[in-house]
Amino acid sequence: MQNNQTELQIGDRFPLTIKKIGINGEGIGYFKKKATFVPGAITGEEIVCEVKDIHDKYIVGILHKIRKKSPNRITAFSDLADSVGGLELAHIKYSEQLKIKKDILLQALERFSPNGYKYYKINDTIGMDNPLNYRNKAQFQVRKIDDKVICGLYQHGTQKVVDLPKMPTQASLTMSIILRLKTILEELNIPIYNPEEKSGIIKTIVVRESQAFKNAQLTFITNSKKLPRKRELIEKINKEIPEVISISQNVNQSTGSLIWGEETTLLWGDKYLQEKINNLTFNLSPRAFLQLNPSQTKKLYKIALDYLDASANSVLYDAYCGVGTIGLSLAKNVKQVYGSEIISEAIDDAKLNAEINNITNADYRVGTAVNIYNQLIDEKININTLIVDPPRTGLEDDLIKNIIKHTPEKFVYISCNPSTLAKDLRQLSKKYIVEELQPIDMFPQTPHVETVVKLKRK
Ligand code: SAH
């Protein structure tokens, strides 16, 4: 078949001017009108692109050479960024990263064009003063090569683990715990998982730190219920890593891509890690979700609570509530809080969190956001204030239908994915005015964009 790309072959090179940055942080230019994605290239740069893949609608390229370099290009962490994920924008000045994030949001709105999007008030992205060492949780794969334990992230597009003695976005306590643990695992010769031979025990280490209490929760994700030399391991951790106050084991025998298994057992110490947000204390069990960037979380919640503008007669539904952080921050100012979440441990934590903070007007239920909303409606509960904070897939279709039907007066949408946000706003903007959008940088150096949206019933 003839088309205008017939001649183009993998490995070919052509000059390309980068026009914008895409949702995965790649530079985008146009080769004979066909979008060409080049990781590592920056807006305004003139490059030589080498063809890696040719698809119907787009080309994937490799940055072969830069002919005209962007003044926003920096060289920090470039070796690391080439091998592992999480540093897709690290080659770009931070002030420019913040502009890119706002632009990614704009691009998504243009693509899905919800009602009135051209007139939306979109604020500049709120950044961090120091956009490094922010991640309060490290979830690192463990392997063993020639008697050395390695611990880190998968190499781009492979199942090969890259050892990470340093990771610039990780909070320093998480890294220093990982390093001490590696030595302990080696010294005690604890069996490490080997995916090729399907042998060994420890697959993944998860370390989550508490910024408020300067201590940490450790979970070993293992290939079996067994954990040889468990007692010695715990004793050594107690002695050499006193910051660890809680040690659990989660068993995941599957070979799929899911990190966590269903079964978690406390091996030693406290059942929960405690963190403080907005003057409340939150208990976290190992699997429960907590925002990964504590200092930006405070800003995120502040904006969300301002936008929500709840009052004494608000009946709030906090859908996708995690351990209850948002609803409980508001509980004292509203009549009643309801929350839903599919992870039952998180709901147990949310209930306990209400109790330890002396909150008696919060009701947490395990279930999907839409099912619990239906339950509340069946119980004739009049939800007049709604906050949603869904995963990257956005809102469930039936939840959107329900929102449109019952139209709670005050509504805030926290989104971690501009594409699904813009898609959901197409529906929601039929019944709601989009008053303001505030992008906030929860994940510096990555292309992730978090947005808080204020909606008002028409
Ligand atoms: N608002 C919380 C959690 C946000 S993350 C906070 O700020 O900490 C999204 C949460 O939604 C996760 O805890 C996830 O387990 C949960 N979740 C995922 N799918 C869901 C669904 N269909 N219904 C309800 N909760 C869901």
Residues whose N, C-alpha, C, O or C-beta is under 5 A from the ligand:
A	BS01	SAH	F289 L290 Q291 Y320 C321 G322 T325 S340 E341 I342 I343 G367 T368 A369 D389 P390 P391
